[in-house]
Amino acid sequence: MLVARYYNNRDIRLEEQPRPQIGPGEILVEVMASGICGTDVMEWYRVKKAGCVLGHEIAGIIAESRSDGYNVGQRVFVSHHVPCNDCKYCRAGNHTACETLHSGNYDPGGYSELIRVPKLNVERGIYLLPDSVSYEEGTMIEPVACAVRGQRVIDVSEGHLVLILGSGVSGLINIQLAKIKGATVIATDISEYRLKKAQEFGADEVIDANRDFNVKADRIIICTGALKAAEESFKCIDRSGVILFFAIPDKDVAIPIVDFWRNEIKIMSSYGAASSDLEEALTLIAGKKIDVKDMITHRLPLEDIQEGFKLVADAGESLKVVLGPRRKGPA
């Protein structure tokens, strides 16, 4: 089978490797769609795992099953990380801090033709796709779930003024979720293309981040790795407001400690998604409550993954890039 092995953003090698063999309780999934996540092009974060097969936003069809719960031919979304549900973090409802969640995955990664899904992931991380959800839309379940969790963590509510810094895919998802909750949303970006998209996906106001602006928001969601955005968040948060690091820069951030203390600002982070978040995301997508289809701007065969990485890393006139099955016939 074909896999795409990551070494750095400009060096992703197509290789053939044997088809995975599944054991008791496991399933083999043929990958029909695999989304390129913004974190996959964060080279400073990913390059330490050079030589691996990335990809964690996949939807596909069960090709083999040794599980009593799932059958060949079923259409599924597969969660790459699942919690143990028994550690102190899970018992406290902090499933994304669970060591099992951080250490588990499927084999190899989503940028391949087939994946072996371990028994624990089969038991806790398989979601059947309804007919109303395409494979491509299925790749968006995990990104939407991450936003669901993030907004739950900071309690985005009706009447809040929410400032979203960065209007890429994660920003657009957060715009839609905040609007569903009844918030007023202001979105920023340095790209005219993405500011236009922010308007299309429901932002009440958009601001060019290259310009000075004065906003006092109840909630700020940082959806870009730009250090300037993180610094700007401290200027724009209202008293007793909450800043969420949904994305992170590659450098440490200085906290204006007097304002942090005197204005009772809260700074929080959000990593990944738990099972309940994934279930909610699937419900939102299946019910057309959130538009993910129109965020998918590029569809490429697996062989063109290098082009896909460039599109995502360049952050030009693209949003979500989804890889499909390998090209049939001559290249």
Secondary structure per residue as TSV (DSSP state, phi and psi in degrees):
chain	resnum	aa	ss	phi	psi
A	1	M	-	360.0	159.2
A	2	L	E	-91.3	134.7
A	3	V	E	-130.4	158.5
A	4	A	E	-115.3	111.6
A	5	R	E	-97.2	127.9
A	6	Y	E	-90.6	131.0
A	7	Y	E	-119.6	-41.8
A	8	N	E	-161.5	-179.5
A	9	N	T	-62.0	-22.6
A	10	R	T	-107.4	5.6
A	11	D	E	-137.6	85.2
A	12	I	E	-119.4	116.2
A	13	R	E	-103.2	128.7
A	14	L	E	-81.6	126.8
A	15	E	E	-137.0	153.5
A	16	E	E	-97.9	136.9
A	17	Q	-	-143.8	161.3
A	18	P	-	-61.9	150.0
A	19	R	-	-63.0	132.2
A	20	P	-	-62.2	143.7
A	21	Q	-	-100.6	129.2
A	22	I	-	-96.1	151.4
A	23	G	-	-107.4	-174.2
A	24	P	T	-56.8	134.2
A	25	G	T	81.1	-2.4
A	26	E	-	-100.4	165.2
A	27	I	E	-134.2	157.3
A	28	L	E	-112.7	127.6
A	29	V	E	-115.9	129.4
A	30	E	E	-82.0	120.5
A	31	V	E	-75.9	118.2
A	32	M	E	-98.9	-22.9
A	33	A	E	-157.7	138.8
A	34	S	E	-141.4	118.5
A	35	G	E	-82.4	143.8
A	36	I	-	-89.9	115.4
A	37	C	-	-84.0	148.4
A	38	G	G	-59.0	-30.5
A	39	T	G	-69.9	-23.3
A	40	D	G	-70.6	-22.8
A	41	V	G	-99.6	6.4
A	42	M	-	-78.3	85.4
A	43	E	H	-57.9	-39.9
A	44	W	H	-60.4	-26.4
A	45	Y	H	-89.5	-37.3
A	46	R	H	-90.7	-26.7
A	47	V	G	-64.9	-22.7
A	48	K	G	-69.0	-13.3
A	49	K	G	-105.2	23.8
A	50	A	T	-51.7	138.4
A	51	G	T	99.1	-0.4
A	52	C	B	-100.6	169.2
A	53	V	-	-102.1	112.0
A	54	L	-	-82.3	-172.2
A	55	G	-	108.0	114.0
A	56	H	-	-136.2	11.4
A	57	E	E	-119.3	81.7
A	58	I	E	-123.6	151.1
A	59	A	E	-135.7	145.6
A	60	G	E	-166.5	-162.2
A	61	I	E	-126.1	138.7
A	62	I	E	-70.8	120.4
A	63	A	E	-95.2	-32.1
A	64	E	E	-145.1	149.5
A	65	S	E	-143.5	131.7
A	66	R	-	-120.3	28.7
A	67	S	-	-112.3	138.7
A	68	D	T	-71.2	-17.2
A	69	G	T	-92.2	-14.2
A	70	Y	-	-136.6	148.5
A	71	N	-	-121.3	154.6
A	72	V	T	-57.9	136.4
A	73	G	T	98.3	-12.6
A	74	Q	-	-73.9	140.3
A	75	R	E	-88.1	129.8
A	76	V	E	-141.0	152.9
A	77	F	E	-102.3	138.2
A	78	V	E	-119.3	122.3
A	79	S	-	-80.3	129.2
A	80	H	S	-77.1	-29.9
A	81	H	-	-114.4	132.3
A	82	V	-	-134.8	144.7
A	83	P	-	-85.1	165.8
A	84	C	-	-80.3	-23.8
A	85	N	S	68.5	12.6
A	86	D	-	-131.4	-18.4
A	87	C	S	-75.3	174.9
A	88	K	H	-63.8	-31.6
A	89	Y	H	-69.3	-46.7
A	90	C	H	-63.1	-42.7
A	91	R	H	-63.7	-26.1
A	92	A	T	-89.8	1.4
A	93	G	T	86.6	7.9
A	94	N	-	-101.5	61.0
A	95	H	G	-61.0	-29.6
A	96	T	G	-79.3	-2.0
A	97	A	G	-95.2	-3.1
A	98	C	-	-66.4	135.4
A	99	E	H	-65.2	-35.5
A	100	T	H	-61.4	-42.3
A	101	L	H	-62.0	-40.2
A	102	H	H	-74.8	-23.3
A	103	S	H	-102.2	-17.0
A	104	G	-	-86.9	161.4
A	105	N	-	-170.3	175.5
A	106	Y	-	-99.7	172.0
A	107	D	B	-121.8	120.6
A	108	P	S	-80.2	-92.2
A	109	G	-	-126.5	-178.2
A	110	G	S	-70.8	-16.1
A	111	Y	S	-87.8	62.6
A	112	S	B	-155.0	169.2
A	113	E	S	-78.5	-32.3
A	114	L	E	-138.3	147.7
A	115	I	E	-129.8	141.4
A	116	R	E	-90.3	126.6
A	117	V	E	-101.9	114.6
A	118	P	-	-59.8	158.8
A	119	K	H	-55.3	-43.3
A	120	L	H	-63.0	-40.8
A	121	N	H	-67.3	-34.9
A	122	V	H	-63.3	-42.5
A	123	E	H	-70.9	-30.7
A	124	R	H	-126.8	0.6
A	125	G	S	-136.7	20.0
A	126	I	E	-107.4	130.9
A	127	Y	E	-129.3	121.1
A	128	L	E	-71.3	134.4
A	129	L	-	-87.2	125.1
A	130	P	-	-69.2	161.7
A	131	D	T	-58.4	-25.5
A	132	S	T	-76.3	-8.2
A	133	V	S	-113.3	118.0
A	134	S	-	-74.3	167.0
A	135	Y	H	-59.3	-42.5
A	136	E	H	-61.9	-44.0
A	137	E	H	-64.5	-32.0
A	138	G	H	-61.7	-30.0
A	139	T	T	-67.4	-16.2
A	140	M	T	-89.7	-2.9
A	141	I	H	-61.0	-46.6
A	142	E	H	-65.5	-47.2
A	143	P	H	-59.1	-41.0
A	144	V	H	-65.5	-40.4
A	145	A	H	-62.4	-37.6
A	146	C	H	-62.5	-40.0
A	147	A	H	-69.7	-38.1
A	148	V	H	-56.8	-47.5
A	149	R	H	-65.0	-45.0
A	150	G	H	-58.9	-43.7
A	151	Q	H	-72.8	-26.9
A	152	R	H	-70.0	-40.6
A	153	V	H	-60.2	-38.8
A	154	I	T	-100.7	4.0
A	155	D	T	56.1	58.2
A	156	V	-	-66.2	128.1
A	157	S	-	-138.1	167.4
A	158	E	T	-55.9	135.5
A	159	G	T	92.4	-14.6
A	160	H	-	-70.4	146.8
A	161	L	E	-96.2	115.7
A	162	V	E	-109.9	124.4
A	163	L	E	-103.5	122.3
A	164	I	E	-110.7	115.6
A	165	L	E	-94.9	106.8
A	166	G	-	106.7	120.8
A	167	S	-	-117.6	41.3
A	168	G	S	-79.5	-157.8
A	169	V	H	-58.1	-48.6
A	170	S	H	-65.2	-35.6
A	171	G	H	-64.6	-43.2
A	172	L	H	-66.2	-37.4
A	173	I	H	-63.8	-45.2
A	174	N	H	-66.5	-33.7
A	175	I	H	-58.6	-50.0
A	176	Q	H	-64.1	-41.7
A	177	L	H	-65.7	-41.7
A	178	A	H	-65.0	-36.8
A	179	K	H	-66.6	-39.1
A	180	I	H	-58.1	-35.9
A	181	K	T	-80.2	-3.8
A	182	G	T	91.1	16.1
A	183	A	-	-86.1	158.5
A	184	T	E	-91.4	133.5
A	185	V	E	-122.4	128.7
A	186	I	E	-113.7	132.6
A	187	A	E	-122.4	146.1
A	188	T	E	-124.7	160.0
A	189	D	E	-171.4	168.1
A	190	I	S	-98.4	-6.0
A	191	S	-	-101.0	125.9
A	192	E	H	-61.7	-38.0
A	193	Y	H	-59.2	-46.3
A	194	R	H	-75.2	-30.2
A	195	L	H	-64.1	-40.3
A	196	K	H	-62.2	-41.7
A	197	K	H	-65.5	-37.3
A	198	A	H	-60.0	-40.5
A	199	Q	H	-64.0	-44.7
A	200	E	H	-61.5	-33.1
A	201	F	T	-94.4	12.9
A	202	G	T	113.5	0.4
A	203	A	-	-62.3	138.2
A	204	D	S	-74.7	-27.6
A	205	E	E	-152.7	146.0
A	206	V	E	-124.9	147.6
A	207	I	E	-133.5	132.8
A	208	D	E	-71.0	116.6
A	209	A	T	-69.3	-10.9
A	210	N	T	-75.3	-15.7
A	211	R	S	-100.2	157.5
A	212	D	-	-70.7	139.0
A	213	F	-	-145.8	153.7
A	214	N	-	-125.5	102.3
A	215	V	-	-128.6	141.3
A	216	K	-	-119.5	102.9
A	217	A	E	-103.8	148.8
A	218	D	E	-75.4	-34.9
A	219	R	E	-136.6	136.8
A	220	I	E	-123.4	129.6
A	221	I	E	-116.3	114.5
A	222	I	E	-87.0	112.7
A	223	C	-	-116.4	27.7
A	224	T	S	-143.3	150.3
A	225	G	-	-86.0	4.8
A	226	A	-	-67.9	126.3
A	227	L	H	-59.7	-35.1
A	228	K	H	-58.9	-37.7
A	229	A	H	-65.1	-41.7
A	230	A	H	-62.4	-42.4
A	231	E	H	-65.9	-39.3
A	232	E	H	-64.7	-31.1
A	233	S	H	-59.4	-35.6
A	234	F	H	-70.6	-24.2
A	235	K	H	-80.5	-22.8
A	236	C	H	-106.1	-2.1
A	237	I	E	-87.0	134.6
A	238	D	E	-79.4	168.7
A	239	R	E	-58.7	139.3
A	240	S	E	61.9	16.0
A	241	G	E	-80.1	173.1
A	242	V	E	-127.5	130.4
A	243	I	E	-104.5	128.2
A	244	L	E	-110.9	122.1
A	245	F	E	-85.3	89.7
A	246	F	S	-80.6	-37.2
A	247	A	S	-117.9	160.5
A	248	I	-	-131.5	148.3
A	249	P	-	-79.2	171.4
A	250	D	S	-92.0	12.1
A	251	K	S	-132.4	155.8
A	252	D	-	-65.5	151.4
A	253	V	-	-110.3	132.0
A	254	A	-	-82.3	129.1
A	255	I	-	-96.0	125.6
A	256	P	-	-70.1	91.3
A	257	I	H	-64.6	-32.7
A	258	V	H	-66.7	-47.4
A	259	D	H	-62.3	-41.5
A	260	F	H	-56.0	-42.3
A	261	W	H	-79.4	-50.8
A	262	R	H	-68.9	-35.2
A	263	N	T	-97.2	4.5
A	264	E	T	52.6	50.1
A	265	I	-	-80.9	142.6
A	266	K	E	-110.6	137.8
A	267	I	E	-120.6	123.5
A	268	M	E	-132.0	164.1
A	269	S	E	-128.9	163.7
A	270	S	-	-144.8	125.1
A	271	Y	-	-125.7	125.3
A	272	G	S	68.4	-160.5
A	273	A	-	-148.9	148.8
A	274	A	-	-98.6	172.8
A	275	S	H	-56.6	-43.5
A	276	S	H	-64.6	-32.7
A	277	D	H	-68.3	-40.6
A	278	L	H	-64.6	-40.7
A	279	E	H	-63.5	-42.4
A	280	E	H	-65.5	-40.2
A	281	A	H	-61.7	-44.8
A	282	L	H	-62.0	-40.7
A	283	T	H	-62.2	-42.5
A	284	L	H	-64.0	-42.4
A	285	I	H	-70.4	-46.0
A	286	A	H	-63.5	-34.8
A	287	G	T	-85.7	4.3
A	288	K	T	58.8	28.7
A	289	K	S	-77.2	-25.9
A	290	I	S	-130.1	136.1
A	291	D	-	-92.4	107.6
A	292	V	-	-104.8	-24.4
A	293	K	G	-59.1	-43.3
A	294	D	G	-77.1	-6.4
A	295	M	G	-82.2	-17.9
A	296	I	E	-83.0	104.9
A	297	T	E	-98.5	-21.0
A	298	H	E	-138.0	136.0
A	299	R	E	-127.3	119.8
A	300	L	E	-130.9	151.4
A	301	P	E	-71.4	159.2
A	302	L	G	-53.5	-36.0
A	303	E	G	-61.7	-21.9
A	304	D	G	-97.3	25.6
A	305	I	H	-60.4	-34.2
A	306	Q	H	-62.0	-41.2
A	307	E	H	-63.1	-40.3
A	308	G	H	-62.6	-42.5
A	309	F	H	-62.1	-39.8
A	310	K	H	-64.8	-42.1
A	311	L	H	-59.2	-44.9
A	312	V	H	-70.4	-43.6
A	313	A	H	-66.9	-37.3
A	314	D	H	-71.4	-25.5
A	315	A	T	52.7	44.1
A	316	G	S	-89.4	-125.8
A	317	E	S	-90.4	64.9
A	318	S	-	-147.6	155.3
A	319	L	-	-121.4	-97.1
A	320	K	E	-91.6	131.8
A	321	V	E	-109.4	124.7
A	322	V	E	-119.4	131.4
A	323	L	E	-92.8	135.8
A	324	G	E	-106.2	-169.3
A	325	P	S	-60.8	163.0
A	326	R	-	-61.6	153.7
A	327	R	-	-62.8	136.6
A	328	K	-	-89.2	136.7
A	329	G	S	80.0	-167.3
A	330	P	-	-62.3	145.6
A	331	A	-	-68.8	360.0
